[in-house]
Amino acid sequence: MLTSVASLILCGGASRRLGGQKPWLPFAGSTLLGHTVQLLRAQTMLVAVVSQKNQSLPKLPEETIFIHDPLPEEGPLMGILAGIEYFQEEVDWVFVCGCDTPFLSPSFLKVLFEHCGTAPAVIPILGQPQPLLGLYNKDLIEPLREYLQSGSRAIHRFLKTIEVTYLPESAFGNATSLSAMNLNWPQDYQQALQKIHPDLPADWGMLLASRTFQRSRNGGE
């Protein structure tokens, strides 16, 4: 378990394509967010959830740290900055992901973490650059502040303004097969469920998502 890297799980987005709040979706005996927290707790000592203020979240381990994203509807950079600022006295690096990457593998993270120090940002290329599976150094606090204060929000444009180590898919061997899978659409959730429960009916994921989102809108009751 690494003590030099903290994990940030971004979950403040609206999830419009999926139809509701992703963190609440049932997955592997937990919720999608709970599963991701547990996965990363096995790899890094510090795990934080970056969410909207007053956002309803499922129950999480008591060690989980909560950080508020002041502008969750304007892309991930503000949440990334909030997380780096929070941890800057404890670690030099943060690993950033969404709560919808349930198949992150320890071997994938090991390869990524081995490249800490090669540049202030380390980004895997899995088909295309994946900034929400990236490592960010605390030296980026000031560049991030300046970029955001200019009114810019696009993460890919920000990466063009700094030094980045891009890791090709070949660097990860077989570890990338599912690590980059994220759940943006109901059919993505269905596919993820069927990877752990192959016999599920074809429409089960959509039905489960609909019921879960209704429950989350009622405050988890």
Phi, psi and omega in degrees: 000129183279137174255354182265357181231135171254154180252135175245124176251113181274125181216026183267359182288167185279342180054042185297322182294328180276334176103002180179190185282113180303321187306333186276348186299130177298138179199125173053044178079006179222209169251168179301317178291315180300319178298317181293320177300312181297320179299314183282334176297334178283348184247328181227147182292326186248127178228128179236146174255124179257116187221173173292152173297132180068014176292135177284125181233152176290166179296136182230163177306145187295341179283351183294136178262140181244129180233135180267133174271117184290337182224066187294338182274002185246033177094175189275346189296322180296320177294321177298315178299315180301321180290316179298317179298319182298319188263003191298336179273350185251323181220160177269338189231147170233141171262132185244133173210169172272175178274004185247032176239073191283355183246024174302128183259148176303325181291324176297312181295323179300313179297316180299312184294334179295344182260011172304133176099349180283336177192164181293346174224140179234118188234126175283146172253107180238084191084307175214165179303140183240079183295341177265024164224039190245167175252138182227134181269154181293345175296348181274000182302308182293315176301322178294316180300313182296318180296316180290323179294337178285352181097356180279151182225341188290124184291323180294325177290323177299318182298334179286347182264355184230170175280132183226137167266117177261125181260121179289159181303328180297337180293340186259357181060229180273002187286350185265000190307319179235354187300328182270001181291122174237164190247092181260336185232157179307323180292333175294318178297317177301314180297320179295317178298320183288342175288333177254342176225080188301338185267007181296143174300154187297333183257007186296319182299318181293320178294317180295319179298316181300315180293321181294317181295324177296318179295318181294326178293338177267015176081020177085006180283000000 
